[in-house]
């Protein structure tokens, strides 16, 4: 993913490269932030009662990044929070690797938690990123 740039918000990344949690946190942290909430979605070894060997994500990159920026704009409008980073990978990911990291920095924890939850829930239902689970029983695209 490379180095995140502090001061450019929202920070939105869609990449094939491993995600750098520390760089995302550093990019959104600021002296007035009393809360720094991070969500990290990690590839697990099972889903819906089936074993998972790895995941493959596909994305419509330009539209996905645009919609991720729109989600961050919603956060600004609803909670007044500007310091947001949203990073999602696409391509093949092994069990244990992060597929998405969201970081929200704000003066207060309540708004930061609410905004972070809103971002991941909205991202999963509106952004054109598709997940394929691959396991010993075959592969399946996952809806939602």
URMO-V514344 format. One line per field, one symbol per residue. ss: DSSP state (2 for helix, 1 for strand, 0 for the rest). psi: psi as a letter, one per 40 degrees, with the letter a starting at -180 (. if undefined). A space follows every 50 residues. Layout:
BEGIN
ss = ???
psi = ???
END
This chain:
BEGIN
ss = 00000000001111100000222222220000001111111100011001 10011111102222222222222222222000111111101111000111 11111100222222222222222222001111111001111100
psi = dahihiehiihhhhieiiigdddddddeiidehehhhhhhhihieihfei ihdiihhiigddddddddddddddddddefhdghhhhiiiahhiheihdi hhhhhididdddddddddddddddedhghihhhhadeaihihi.
END
